[in-house]
Amino acid sequence: MSTGCGSDAHDNSRIPVQAASTTAATRIYKRLASVQRSKSKRTGAQRASRASCTTTTATRVTEKASNTGKARDVGSNRHRKSQQQQQQLEMTSRSRHWAWRLGIVILGACCIAGGVYLLRNWIDIFTRMRGKEMALSPTSPAYEGWKVSPLPLNFDVYLFNWTNPEDLYQGSPKKPHFVQLGPYRFREKPDKVDIEWHNHNASVSFRKKAYFFFDAAGSNGTLQDVVTSVNTVAHAGARRLHQLNSFFQFMASTTLSSTQKVSETRTAEEWLFKGFVNSLVTLGKIISPDDVPYDRIGYQYERNGSTSFDGDINMFTGADDISKMGQIYSWNNKTHTGAFDGACGKVMGSMGEFFPPNLSTNDSVYLYMPKMCRAVPLDFTETISVHGVTAYKFSGTRHAVDNGTMYPDTSCLCVDGKCNPSGVIYVGRCNFNTSIYMSYPHFYLADPSYLDALDGLQPEKEKHEFFMALEPNAGVPMDVGGGFQANYLMEPVPGVALYARVPRIMLPLMWAEERVRVSEEIAASIGLVPLIVMLGQIFTGILLAGGLICTCWYPTRQLTRLCHTDDPKAKVSMLRPLTTFGAGVSAASTTPAVQQLFRQNANQNDRVGVRLLDYRRSSGIEDGDDESSGGNTSRDRLIESRSTDVIIS
């Protein structure tokens, strides 16, 4: 019978109830119900215990999982920190390495720049440094040697003795015959006097004063030798008779022809420094003293101890420009002699002590000669050695004695439009308008017509060449030799019986030379200049070589490694900077650029594949096991050889 509550209905569904409502049955029922409740309680406790155990186990598993995750996180953090530290160390090491490389490259570039600068400017730098020390001044080291020469100077004079003056007439079967006498050697003691310094144009004015002492031991002959030469005074006077009226011209012509001869015989001493008295000179000095400023005749008369023989000279000191040191600015206060037109009469060149520095084989030097009223060009001929020091030999060539026949620039040496065959230069305007011509000794390098008209002359290069050997860096003379010959142009003079039938012919008078050669001690001091220049050039070469080595060493080393290695990974590592550089360009142009840099070689067999690895900034390189990887790790995933991202070597 149901009680109507939920529990009864539940119990009735599990335990059958008999219809009898006895007390025993009731007790049994209650007992069963009690057992059932106890069993239910135990089952609930067990379930609660199991739930508690399950919860505890779950908690423990959760805690263990949490601890494991924490451990993993700690390990991951440690690994990440370790990787970061390692990356920092690698970056620091790599930065130091690249800084060291960059420093070497910068050092190499600086060495190359310095080497190129010295290569172009070292000689000029050294010249300026030397110029500050060597510029001429009262306190400079060069002053004493310039004022008074420390070297012995020999002045050698040769006279031509005319042996057959009586045969000088038109149609004569005999040629004029000359015999060379000498040398008559004189020891020259030069000095500079009347010195004035001009700071406004860095120049100095002075006069030369020299004393000459006969050296009998070094001479071939004595000063008492008798010498017959051309009577230049008589012929010069005959040429001026046309300036007189007819009466005086007749009287003078008659007197001249009766008292004078075409030749003059005197001693060597009289022909040279002593001089001799001539009646025509005495008469001319009385009639026209302005036209005859001298009282005696002699080739070197009034030179011994004179300050006016070479005139007043103004020369640059090199204080503002060492290249101008020793160059003449003016002579007798004139920058143009007036003896020749144009550039031929320009006052220029050196007086023989200093020449421009840093000479080359293409240069010419100029020697100013007051008695020729011009600067004589000397051209480079050969390189020689003087006491072990290299010197450039500059010699007088045909250029110096040409008058436009061979060299157009010398056409201005023709006077009044009259040009003689090459080899002689008219200098009469510097010598009282007489018919004096200068040439090399024995008509060396002159037109053959001069030698064909005479007998007794024989030109030789070894004896008659005019030259100066200069140290090219300093421009200092080391060996000087040769000289010039004075000649007289004999020609007919109408109206004067003495010269009416003479031929037109060039007759030699005398020639002189100065020979000087530096001593070994002076040559050794001069040799320091080219030595310093050479050391500077060697240092320049070392700078250039060192700069090239520093600049090209690392790229050459890497390229050599790339060419000789067989490891593709090493090649990829070396080529990676180029791919990194290419990554900065747009993605569309990267691959073609790289392909263009590394095109397929001739055999097309060797290929270098670039491995692409999955990269994540948070965890570095990871291997994927998902299906998208196709079961391959990042180590095994390569770009297909047909891919456009393959770099082909």
C-alpha positions as CSV (number, residue, x, y, z in Angstrom):
1,M,0.0,0.0,0.0
2,S,1.5,3.3,-1.0
3,T,2.1,6.1,1.4
4,G,2.0,8.7,-1.4
5,C,5.6,10.2,-0.9
6,G,8.4,9.9,-3.3
7,S,10.5,7.7,-1.1
8,D,7.8,5.1,-0.7
9,A,7.2,5.0,-4.3
10,H,10.9,4.5,-4.9
11,D,11.1,1.7,-2.3
12,N,8.0,0.0,-3.5
13,S,9.6,-0.1,-6.9
14,R,12.6,-2.1,-5.6
15,I,11.2,-4.2,-2.7
16,P,8.0,-6.3,-3.1
17,V,5.4,-5.8,-0.3
18,Q,3.1,-8.6,0.7
19,A,-0.5,-8.0,1.1
20,A,-0.5,-9.2,4.7
21,S,-0.1,-6.5,7.3
22,T,1.4,-8.6,10.0
23,T,3.8,-7.4,12.6
24,A,6.5,-9.8,11.6
25,A,6.3,-8.7,8.1
26,T,6.6,-5.1,9.2
27,R,9.7,-5.8,11.2
28,I,11.3,-7.6,8.3
29,Y,10.4,-4.8,6.0
30,K,11.9,-2.2,8.3
31,R,15.0,-4.3,8.8
32,L,15.5,-4.6,5.0
33,A,14.9,-0.9,4.7
34,S,17.5,-0.1,7.3
35,V,20.0,-2.4,5.6
36,Q,19.1,-0.7,2.3
37,R,19.7,2.7,3.7
38,S,23.0,1.6,5.3
39,K,24.1,0.3,2.0
40,S,23.1,3.5,0.3
41,K,25.1,5.5,2.8
42,R,28.2,3.4,2.3
43,T,27.8,3.6,-1.5
44,G,27.5,7.4,-1.2
45,A,30.6,7.6,1.0
46,Q,32.5,5.5,-1.4
47,R,31.4,7.7,-4.3
48,A,32.3,10.8,-2.3
49,S,35.7,9.2,-1.5
50,R,36.2,8.4,-5.1
51,A,35.3,11.9,-6.2
52,S,37.6,13.3,-3.5
53,C,40.4,11.0,-4.8
54,T,39.6,11.9,-8.3
55,T,39.7,15.6,-7.4
56,T,42.9,15.1,-5.5
57,T,44.4,13.2,-8.3
58,A,43.2,15.9,-10.8
59,T,44.6,18.5,-8.5
60,R,47.9,16.7,-8.2
61,V,48.0,16.2,-12.0
62,T,47.1,19.8,-12.5
63,E,49.8,20.9,-10.0
64,K,52.3,18.5,-11.6
65,A,51.4,19.8,-15.1
66,S,51.7,23.3,-13.7
67,N,55.0,22.5,-12.2
68,T,56.1,20.8,-15.4
69,G,55.0,23.9,-17.4
70,K,56.8,26.1,-15.1
71,A,59.9,24.0,-15.4
72,R,59.5,24.1,-19.1
73,D,59.1,27.8,-19.0
74,V,62.1,28.2,-16.8
75,G,64.1,26.0,-19.1
76,S,62.8,27.8,-22.1
77,N,63.7,31.1,-20.6
78,R,67.2,29.9,-19.7
79,H,67.6,28.5,-23.2
80,R,66.4,31.8,-24.6
81,K,68.6,33.8,-22.3
82,S,71.5,31.6,-23.3
83,Q,70.8,32.0,-26.9
84,Q,70.5,35.8,-26.5
85,Q,73.8,35.9,-24.6
86,Q,75.4,33.8,-27.3
87,Q,73.9,36.0,-30.0
88,Q,75.1,39.1,-28.2
89,L,78.6,37.6,-27.9
90,E,78.5,36.6,-31.6
91,M,77.3,40.1,-32.5
92,T,80.0,41.7,-30.3
93,S,82.6,39.5,-31.8
94,R,81.3,40.1,-35.3
95,S,81.1,43.9,-34.7
96,R,84.7,43.9,-33.5
97,H,85.8,41.8,-36.5
98,W,84.0,44.1,-38.9
99,A,85.4,47.2,-37.1
100,W,88.9,45.7,-37.4
101,R,88.3,45.1,-41.1
102,L,86.9,48.6,-41.6
103,G,89.9,50.1,-39.8
104,I,92.3,48.3,-42.1
105,V,90.4,49.4,-45.2
106,I,90.3,53.0,-44.0
107,L,94.1,52.8,-43.2
108,G,94.7,51.4,-46.7
109,A,92.6,54.2,-48.3
110,C,94.5,56.8,-46.3
111,C,97.9,55.3,-47.4
112,I,96.8,55.3,-51.0
113,A,95.6,58.9,-50.8
114,G,98.9,59.9,-49.1
115,G,100.9,58.0,-51.7
116,V,99.1,59.6,-54.6
117,Y,99.6,63.0,-53.1
118,L,103.3,62.5,-52.5
119,L,103.7,60.9,-56.0
120,R,102.3,64.1,-57.5
121,N,103.8,66.7,-55.2
122,W,106.8,65.2,-53.4
123,I,109.4,66.9,-55.6
124,D,107.6,70.3,-55.3
125,I,107.4,69.9,-51.5
126,F,111.0,69.1,-51.2
127,T,111.9,72.0,-53.5
128,R,110.0,74.4,-51.4
129,M,111.6,73.1,-48.3
130,R,115.1,73.3,-49.8
131,G,114.3,76.8,-51.2
132,K,113.7,78.2,-47.8
133,E,117.2,77.1,-46.9
134,M,119.0,77.7,-50.2
135,A,117.5,81.0,-51.3
136,L,120.2,83.5,-51.8
137,S,120.7,86.0,-48.9
138,P,123.5,87.4,-46.8
139,T,122.9,84.7,-44.3
140,S,122.2,81.7,-46.5
141,P,124.6,78.8,-46.9
142,A,124.9,79.5,-50.7
143,Y,126.0,83.1,-50.2
144,E,129.7,82.6,-49.6
145,G,130.1,80.1,-52.5
146,W,128.2,82.5,-54.8
147,K,130.2,85.6,-53.9
148,V,133.6,83.9,-54.2
149,S,133.9,80.6,-56.0
150,P,135.4,77.9,-53.8
151,L,136.7,76.1,-56.9
152,P,139.8,77.0,-58.9
153,L,138.8,78.4,-62.3
154,N,141.0,78.0,-65.3
155,F,140.6,80.6,-68.1
156,D,142.3,79.2,-71.2
157,V,142.9,81.4,-74.3
158,Y,143.8,80.2,-77.8
159,L,145.2,82.6,-80.4
160,F,145.2,82.0,-84.2
161,N,148.5,82.9,-85.8
162,W,148.0,84.0,-89.4
163,T,150.9,82.8,-91.4
164,N,150.2,84.2,-94.9
165,P,148.4,87.5,-94.7
166,E,150.1,88.6,-97.9
167,D,148.1,86.1,-99.9
168,L,144.8,87.7,-98.9
169,Y,143.5,89.0,-102.2
170,Q,140.8,88.1,-104.7
171,G,141.9,85.3,-106.9
172,S,144.7,84.2,-104.7
173,P,145.7,80.5,-105.2
174,K,146.3,80.1,-101.4
175,K,143.8,80.1,-98.7
176,P,144.4,82.0,-95.5
177,H,146.3,79.7,-93.2
178,F,146.1,79.8,-89.4
179,V,147.9,78.0,-86.6
180,Q,146.4,77.7,-83.2
181,L,148.7,78.7,-80.3
182,G,148.1,78.0,-76.7
183,P,146.4,77.4,-74.4
184,Y,147.5,80.4,-72.4
185,R,146.1,79.5,-69.1
186,F,145.1,82.1,-66.4
187,R,144.0,81.4,-62.9
188,E,140.8,83.4,-62.4
189,K,139.9,84.8,-59.0
190,P,136.3,86.1,-59.3
191,D,134.4,88.1,-56.8
192,K,131.0,89.9,-56.6
193,V,131.1,93.6,-55.6
194,D,128.6,96.5,-55.3
195,I,126.0,94.1,-54.0
196,E,122.5,95.5,-53.3
197,W,119.5,93.5,-52.1
198,H,116.0,94.4,-53.4
199,N,113.3,92.8,-51.3
200,H,110.4,94.2,-53.3
201,N,111.1,91.8,-56.2
202,A,113.4,89.3,-54.4
203,S,116.5,90.2,-56.4
204,V,120.1,91.3,-56.0
205,S,122.2,93.7,-58.0
206,F,126.0,93.2,-58.3
207,R,129.0,93.5,-60.6
208,K,131.6,90.9,-61.3
209,K,135.2,91.6,-60.6
210,A,137.9,89.1,-61.5
211,Y,141.7,89.0,-61.4
212,F,143.6,86.8,-63.8
213,F,147.0,85.4,-63.1
214,F,149.1,83.7,-65.8
215,D,149.8,80.0,-65.1
216,A,153.0,79.3,-67.0
217,A,153.0,75.6,-65.9
218,G,149.5,75.0,-67.3
219,S,150.2,76.9,-70.5
220,N,151.5,75.8,-73.9
221,G,153.6,78.8,-74.7
222,T,154.6,82.1,-73.1
223,L,153.1,85.5,-73.1
224,Q,156.0,86.6,-75.3
225,D,155.0,84.5,-78.2
226,V,154.6,86.5,-81.4
227,V,151.2,86.3,-83.0
228,T,150.0,87.8,-86.3
229,S,146.3,88.4,-86.5
230,V,143.8,90.6,-88.4
231,N,144.2,94.4,-88.1
232,T,140.6,95.0,-87.1
233,V,141.1,98.6,-86.3
234,A,142.3,99.5,-89.8
235,H,139.4,97.7,-91.5
236,A,136.8,99.2,-89.1
237,G,138.2,102.6,-89.8
238,A,138.1,102.0,-93.5
239,R,134.4,101.0,-93.3
240,R,133.6,104.4,-91.7
241,L,135.3,106.6,-94.2
242,H,132.1,106.9,-96.3
243,Q,130.7,109.1,-93.5
244,L,133.3,111.8,-94.4
245,N,133.1,114.3,-97.3
246,S,135.1,113.5,-100.5
247,F,138.2,115.5,-99.5
248,F,138.6,114.1,-96.0
249,Q,137.7,110.6,-97.3
250,F,140.5,110.8,-99.9
251,M,143.0,112.0,-97.3
252,A,142.1,109.4,-94.8
253,S,142.1,106.6,-97.3
254,T,145.6,107.6,-98.5
255,T,146.9,107.8,-95.0
256,L,145.3,104.5,-94.0
257,S,146.7,102.6,-97.0
258,S,150.2,104.0,-96.5
259,T,150.5,103.4,-92.7
260,Q,148.4,100.3,-92.1
261,K,148.4,96.6,-93.1
262,V,145.7,94.0,-93.3
263,S,147.4,92.2,-90.4
264,E,148.9,93.1,-87.0
265,T,151.8,91.4,-85.3
266,R,152.0,91.6,-81.5
267,T,153.0,89.5,-78.5
268,A,150.4,87.2,-76.9
269,E,150.5,89.4,-73.8
270,E,149.6,92.5,-75.9
271,W,146.8,90.7,-77.7
272,L,145.3,89.6,-74.4
273,F,145.3,91.6,-71.2
274,K,148.0,94.2,-71.7
275,G,146.8,95.7,-75.0
276,F,148.8,97.9,-77.3
277,V,148.6,101.4,-78.7
278,N,147.3,102.0,-82.2
279,S,147.7,105.3,-84.0
280,L,144.3,105.1,-85.5
281,V,142.7,104.7,-82.0
282,T,144.7,107.6,-80.7
283,L,143.5,109.8,-83.7
284,G,139.9,108.6,-83.3
285,K,139.9,109.4,-79.6
286,I,141.0,113.0,-80.4
287,I,138.5,113.5,-83.2
288,S,135.5,111.7,-81.7
289,P,136.0,110.6,-78.1
290,D,132.5,109.4,-77.7
291,D,132.9,106.8,-80.5
292,V,136.3,105.6,-79.2
293,P,136.0,105.0,-75.5
294,Y,139.2,103.0,-75.2
295,D,142.8,103.9,-75.6
296,R,144.4,100.6,-76.3
297,I,143.7,97.4,-78.3
298,G,143.5,94.0,-76.7
299,Y,141.0,91.1,-76.7
300,Q,140.8,91.1,-72.9
301,Y,142.1,94.6,-72.3
302,E,140.5,96.3,-69.2
303,R,139.0,93.1,-68.0
304,N,141.6,92.3,-65.4
305,G,140.3,93.8,-62.1
306,S,137.5,95.6,-63.9
307,T,134.0,95.9,-62.5
308,S,132.5,97.2,-65.8
309,F,133.6,94.4,-68.2
310,D,130.4,92.3,-67.6
311,G,128.2,95.3,-66.7
312,D,125.6,95.7,-63.9
313,I,123.6,92.6,-63.3
314,N,120.3,92.2,-61.5
315,M,119.4,88.6,-60.5
316,F,116.6,86.9,-58.7
317,T,117.5,85.4,-55.3
318,G,114.7,82.7,-55.2
319,A,113.3,84.0,-51.9
320,D,109.8,84.0,-53.4
321,D,110.2,81.2,-55.9
322,I,113.2,78.9,-55.8
323,S,112.8,78.1,-59.5
324,K,113.8,81.7,-60.3
325,M,117.0,81.6,-58.3
326,G,120.0,82.7,-60.3
327,Q,117.9,83.9,-63.3
328,I,118.9,87.3,-64.8
329,Y,116.3,90.1,-64.6
330,S,118.2,93.0,-66.1
331,W,121.6,93.9,-67.5
332,N,122.8,97.4,-67.3
333,N,119.3,98.3,-66.1
334,K,117.8,97.0,-69.3
335,T,115.5,93.9,-69.8
336,H,116.2,93.9,-73.5
337,T,119.6,94.5,-75.0
338,G,118.4,96.1,-78.2
339,A,121.1,94.2,-80.1
340,F,118.5,91.8,-81.6
341,D,114.9,92.1,-82.3
342,G,112.2,90.2,-80.4
343,A,113.0,87.4,-78.0
344,C,116.6,87.1,-79.3
345,G,117.5,90.4,-77.4
346,K,115.6,89.5,-74.2
347,V,117.7,89.5,-71.0
348,M,117.2,86.1,-69.5
349,G,119.0,83.0,-68.4
350,S,121.7,82.3,-65.8
351,M,125.1,83.8,-65.2
352,G,126.4,80.3,-64.7
353,E,126.1,79.8,-60.9
354,F,122.5,78.6,-60.5
355,F,120.0,77.0,-62.8
356,P,116.3,76.0,-62.3
357,P,115.8,72.9,-60.2
358,N,114.0,69.7,-61.2
359,L,115.3,69.7,-64.8
360,S,114.1,67.0,-67.2
361,T,115.6,65.7,-70.4
362,N,113.1,67.8,-72.4
363,D,114.3,71.0,-70.9
364,S,116.8,73.6,-72.2
365,V,118.8,76.0,-70.1
366,Y,119.9,79.4,-71.0
367,L,123.3,81.0,-70.2
368,Y,123.4,84.8,-70.5
369,M,126.6,86.1,-72.1
370,P,127.1,89.9,-71.8
371,K,129.7,90.1,-74.6
372,M,127.2,88.4,-77.0
373,C,124.2,90.5,-75.8
374,R,122.1,87.4,-75.7
375,A,121.1,84.2,-73.8
376,V,122.6,81.1,-75.4
377,P,120.4,78.1,-75.3
378,L,121.9,74.8,-74.2
379,D,120.0,71.6,-75.0
380,F,120.0,68.2,-73.2
381,T,122.3,65.8,-74.9
382,E,123.1,62.9,-72.5
383,T,123.2,61.7,-68.9
384,I,126.7,61.4,-67.4
385,S,128.2,60.7,-64.0
386,V,130.4,63.2,-62.1
387,H,132.1,61.6,-59.1
388,G,129.3,59.1,-58.8
389,V,126.5,61.7,-59.0
390,T,124.1,61.6,-62.0
391,A,124.1,64.8,-64.0
392,Y,122.4,66.0,-67.2
393,K,124.7,67.3,-69.9
394,F,123.4,70.4,-71.6
395,S,125.4,71.3,-74.7
396,G,125.5,74.0,-77.3
397,T,123.9,72.6,-80.4
398,R,123.3,74.0,-83.9
399,H,120.3,75.7,-82.4
400,A,122.5,78.2,-80.4
401,V,124.4,79.4,-83.5
402,D,121.6,79.3,-86.1
403,N,120.1,82.4,-87.6
404,G,116.8,81.1,-89.0
405,T,118.3,78.7,-91.5
406,M,117.4,75.6,-89.5
407,Y,115.3,76.9,-86.6
408,P,112.7,79.6,-87.3
409,D,112.8,80.9,-83.8
410,T,116.4,82.1,-84.4
411,S,115.6,84.2,-87.4
412,C,115.7,87.3,-85.2
413,L,119.5,86.9,-85.0
414,C,119.8,88.2,-88.5
415,V,120.7,91.9,-88.3
416,D,119.2,94.4,-90.7
417,G,117.8,91.5,-92.8
418,K,121.3,90.2,-93.5
419,C,121.8,86.5,-92.7
420,N,125.0,84.7,-93.1
421,P,125.3,80.9,-93.4
422,S,124.4,79.2,-90.0
423,G,127.1,78.8,-87.5
424,V,128.1,82.4,-86.8
425,I,126.2,85.1,-84.9
426,Y,126.8,88.8,-85.4
427,V,127.6,90.6,-82.1
428,G,129.0,93.9,-83.4
429,R,126.3,95.9,-81.7
430,C,127.8,94.9,-78.4
431,N,131.3,95.6,-79.6
432,F,131.4,99.2,-80.9
433,N,129.7,98.2,-84.2
434,T,132.7,96.2,-85.4
435,S,132.4,93.2,-87.7
436,I,132.7,90.7,-84.9
437,Y,131.0,87.3,-85.2
438,M,130.8,84.5,-82.6
439,S,130.9,80.8,-83.3
440,Y,132.0,77.6,-81.7
441,P,135.8,77.0,-81.8
442,H,137.2,76.0,-85.2
443,F,133.7,76.6,-86.7
444,Y,132.4,73.5,-85.0
445,L,128.8,72.8,-86.2
446,A,129.0,75.7,-88.6
447,D,128.2,75.8,-92.3
448,P,131.0,74.0,-94.2
449,S,131.7,77.1,-96.3
450,Y,133.6,78.7,-93.4
451,L,136.1,75.8,-93.2
452,D,136.4,75.5,-96.9
453,A,137.7,79.0,-97.2
454,L,140.5,78.5,-94.7
455,D,143.4,76.2,-93.8
456,G,144.6,75.0,-90.4
457,L,141.3,74.6,-88.5
458,Q,140.0,71.2,-87.5
459,P,136.8,71.1,-85.4
460,E,136.5,68.2,-82.9
461,K,133.5,67.6,-80.6
462,E,135.7,66.4,-77.7
463,K,137.7,69.6,-77.7
464,H,135.3,72.2,-79.0
465,E,131.9,71.3,-77.6
466,F,130.4,73.9,-75.2
467,F,128.6,72.1,-72.4
468,M,127.4,72.3,-68.8
469,A,126.7,69.2,-66.7
470,L,124.0,70.0,-64.1
471,E,122.6,68.0,-61.2
472,P,119.0,67.9,-62.4
473,N,117.3,68.1,-58.9
474,A,119.3,71.0,-57.6
475,G,120.3,72.7,-60.9
476,V,123.9,73.1,-59.7
477,P,126.8,73.0,-62.3
478,M,129.1,70.1,-61.7
479,D,131.3,70.2,-64.8
480,V,131.7,73.1,-67.3
481,G,133.7,73.2,-70.5
482,G,134.1,74.7,-73.9
483,G,133.8,78.3,-75.1
484,F,133.2,80.5,-78.1
485,Q,135.4,81.8,-80.8
486,A,135.7,85.4,-82.0
487,N,135.8,85.9,-85.8
488,Y,136.2,89.0,-88.0
489,L,134.4,89.4,-91.3
490,M,136.8,90.7,-93.8
491,E,135.2,92.3,-96.9
492,P,136.1,94.7,-99.6
493,V,135.9,98.5,-98.9
494,P,135.4,100.6,-102.1
495,G,137.7,103.7,-102.3
496,V,140.3,102.3,-99.9
497,A,143.2,100.8,-101.8
498,L,144.3,98.6,-98.8
499,Y,141.0,96.7,-98.8
500,A,139.8,97.1,-102.4
501,R,140.8,93.6,-103.6
502,V,140.3,91.6,-100.4
503,P,137.8,88.7,-100.6
504,R,134.7,88.5,-98.3
505,I,135.8,85.9,-95.8
506,M,135.4,85.0,-92.1
507,L,138.8,85.1,-90.3
508,P,139.3,83.5,-86.9
509,L,140.9,85.7,-84.1
510,M,140.9,83.7,-80.9
511,W,138.8,81.6,-78.7
512,A,138.6,81.0,-74.9
513,E,137.1,78.6,-72.5
514,E,136.5,78.2,-68.8
515,R,136.9,74.8,-67.4
516,V,135.7,73.9,-63.9
517,R,134.8,70.6,-62.2
518,V,133.5,70.1,-58.7
519,S,135.6,68.2,-56.2
520,E,134.5,64.9,-54.7
521,E,133.6,66.6,-51.4
522,I,131.3,69.1,-53.1
523,A,129.9,66.3,-55.3
524,A,129.1,64.3,-52.2
525,S,127.1,67.2,-50.7
526,I,125.3,67.8,-54.0
527,G,124.5,64.1,-54.2
528,L,122.4,64.4,-51.0
529,V,119.7,66.2,-53.0
530,P,118.9,63.3,-55.4
531,L,119.3,60.8,-52.5
532,I,116.5,62.6,-50.5
533,V,114.4,62.8,-53.6
534,M,114.8,59.0,-54.1
535,L,114.0,58.2,-50.5
536,G,110.8,60.3,-50.8
537,Q,109.9,58.3,-53.9
538,I,110.6,55.0,-52.1
539,F,108.4,56.1,-49.2
540,T,105.7,57.0,-51.7
541,G,105.9,53.6,-53.2
542,I,105.7,51.9,-49.8
543,L,102.6,53.9,-49.0
544,L,100.9,53.0,-52.2
545,A,101.8,49.3,-51.9
546,G,100.8,49.2,-48.2
547,G,97.5,50.9,-49.0
548,L,96.7,48.5,-51.8
549,I,97.5,45.5,-49.6
550,C,95.3,46.8,-46.7
551,T,92.4,47.6,-49.0
552,C,92.4,44.5,-51.2
553,W,93.7,41.9,-48.7
554,Y,90.4,40.8,-47.2
555,P,88.3,40.8,-50.4
556,T,91.0,38.9,-52.1
557,R,91.2,36.4,-49.3
558,Q,87.5,35.8,-49.3
559,L,87.4,35.4,-53.1
560,T,90.3,32.9,-52.9
561,R,88.4,30.9,-50.3
562,L,85.3,31.0,-52.4
563,C,87.2,29.7,-55.5
564,H,89.0,26.9,-53.7
565,T,86.4,25.6,-51.3
566,D,84.3,22.5,-52.2
567,D,81.8,22.9,-49.4
568,P,78.5,24.4,-50.7
569,K,77.6,25.5,-47.2
570,A,80.8,27.6,-47.0
571,K,80.0,29.1,-50.4
572,V,76.5,30.0,-49.2
573,S,77.9,31.5,-46.0
574,M,80.2,33.7,-48.1
575,L,77.5,34.7,-50.5
576,R,74.9,35.4,-47.8
577,P,76.0,39.1,-47.5
578,L,75.1,39.6,-51.1
579,T,71.7,37.9,-50.6
580,T,71.1,40.1,-47.5
581,F,72.0,43.1,-49.6
582,G,69.6,41.9,-52.2
583,A,66.8,41.6,-49.6
584,G,66.8,45.3,-49.2
585,V,65.6,45.7,-52.7
586,S,62.0,45.0,-53.7
587,A,61.0,41.4,-53.8
588,A,60.2,41.5,-57.4
589,S,63.7,42.6,-58.4
590,T,65.7,40.6,-55.8
591,T,65.8,37.3,-57.6
592,P,66.7,38.6,-61.0
593,A,69.5,40.7,-59.5
594,V,71.0,37.8,-57.7
595,Q,70.6,35.6,-60.7
596,Q,72.4,38.2,-62.8
597,L,75.3,38.4,-60.3
598,F,75.7,34.7,-60.1
599,R,75.0,33.4,-63.6
600,Q,75.5,29.8,-64.6
601,N,79.1,29.1,-65.4
602,A,80.5,27.5,-68.5
603,N,80.0,23.8,-67.5
604,Q,76.6,24.4,-65.9
605,N,77.2,21.5,-63.5
606,D,77.9,23.1,-60.2
607,R,74.9,24.6,-58.5
608,V,74.6,26.1,-55.1
609,G,71.2,25.8,-53.4
610,V,70.1,28.1,-50.7
611,R,68.3,26.4,-47.9
612,L,65.2,28.1,-46.6
613,L,64.6,27.5,-42.9
614,D,61.5,28.4,-41.0
615,Y,62.5,31.2,-38.8
616,R,60.5,32.6,-35.9
617,R,61.8,35.6,-34.0
618,S,60.5,34.2,-30.6
619,S,62.0,30.7,-30.7
620,G,64.6,30.6,-33.4
621,I,64.6,27.7,-35.9
622,E,61.9,25.0,-35.4
623,D,61.3,21.7,-37.1
624,G,57.6,21.3,-38.1
625,D,55.9,17.9,-37.9
626,D,52.5,19.0,-39.3
627,E,51.1,17.8,-42.5
628,S,52.1,21.0,-44.3
629,S,55.7,20.1,-43.9
630,G,55.2,16.8,-45.8
631,G,57.0,14.9,-43.0
632,N,60.3,16.7,-43.7
633,T,62.3,18.7,-41.2
634,S,63.7,22.2,-41.9
635,R,67.1,20.6,-42.5
636,D,65.6,18.5,-45.3
637,R,63.5,21.2,-46.9
638,L,65.4,22.5,-49.9
639,I,64.2,24.8,-52.7
640,E,63.7,22.9,-55.9
641,S,66.4,23.4,-58.4
642,R,63.9,24.9,-60.8
643,S,62.8,27.5,-58.3
644,T,63.6,31.1,-59.1
645,D,65.2,31.5,-55.6
646,V,68.1,29.2,-56.4
647,I,71.4,31.0,-56.8
648,I,73.2,29.4,-59.7
649,S,77.0,29.7,-59.7
